[in-house]
């Protein structure tokens, strides 16, 4: 009888803990508005956050406000077109994201999101970015718009990741920038930096890319897809 009672108490305790854990799961905000790629970049960025155990809310320029940002652990900027994103968000909304990171929020930028982390996002230096990384982002394969799978070293381990018109990041400032991954000749492909109290991850490659993207482009990867690496970046940015 006592054993049965203990089992019932244990069941309800575990149920309550599970409910509590779900309610307390950290919140990731994923930008899904003008400038995000049509190939469901926001969806797959959100999937990376869910894989990392986060609740996800998609955000547009119209719904981004200080109250919503204060509740979140990380901001995720998907791939697409950084110039269009900059134009659509404007200086005021860019400042909200910058202040969110400065106060301790995390930032993960995939491809265009990596470019957006820079001070400006266009060649002329006229379109404002977030200015949250201490090195500049530049087009890794200039004038090459083809989707491809590139060999990289991820913390010393060889991987093959989806890439299309992505960034590399200038070398230097090793005391302020941690290089997570490099392209084959050594240029930084994924970096981690600190901005204020927040952690910034900028990626020129797409670890969040699903198998469908490869199939659509007629590509294959010798080591498959790497959504787990995208989830790892979300956790790193949020200090989880």
Steps between C-alpha positions, in 0.01 A plus 500: 500500500778739597690409183192567286447836675864593442460418131197727472685785675801447272278505190338830594832654602656408165196632316525831683874525430443430131231764483725745680793424268279562197369825644850617583660408167701797369349710224656551159380777269535420130472779244253406225428801283630689197849387404474138617560241228201337333641151567360504855817636661299623799338159548830315508660760726203448733546123479859541622371689805236235568765229473695690765194491731374855445153638459480696175314815404532636147531877485439760231604863496146588606498268804855562624478713810686547824254297707535192280879527486527514879345153526738334258835325536615518137427676174548287186550671165448254211655502156372722222599850393664719765444822305125434478490417870686821586265710288191337647602514865640850486723667756248486786434125480869422444570696818247289692681181398840653576383610846350156564840340436686764699282428803587130489291346223660259254516550123540235232529613139500244219642623166318833448466511877878488520529797265235686704719469810758731337494880520371531143360244256575643156821556303459877514472492879173695498247241620519457879546163662492419869866572571527221757815322378847658527618375160358552152299250298579462132372290212696175513460396135451830320262490203432129551129458565481122466391288793768250598625278777832622635757319712570680825672431829258531792707534816765291327266231367431470124139564398317581177239775518251667268618837374355765269631856474611490861747703702851453624627711787817705514785362706650675801381600846554147627447624854148609404396243238486123530511317167269199515541386139723579204478452126751270333770765454460636852258795473256523790161349415332512842602733782398575855541842660373699795295817465423667830366221720384288206654229285497532121534209257546589133505222242578517130382143451164331559526228766121520529454391136270198462540216253233662279731792422771266378256295294350813343845615388611153386763489777615241747713507811733213597408546865133590468327801649607678816197646671662392828776754441240772445336402830844515664540860383164594651605356833840670486342839434262454792770361734300175537 
